Amino acid sequence: MGWCHAGSRSDGVALWLSGTSRDIQRVFVTHGLKRPRVQYSATIEDALTAVVDVVDDGAVV
């Protein structure tokens, strides 16, 4: 989990986790993987839509 945590603090790194249950999300949050560093999506399709929206808004180059 260290690589996710360190990478999510770097400039330009976006991390979306999909299909994680609330229990698993709770474990990640306990270890510091929480919003805004990490985004959670119910499905891969939802994550891809969110990524496209962020790129379209100009937040990611």
Buried (B, 14 or more C-beta within 10 A) or exposed (E): EEEBBEEBEEEEEBBBBBEBEEEEBEEBEEEBBBEEBBBBBEEEEBBEEBBEEBEEEEEEE
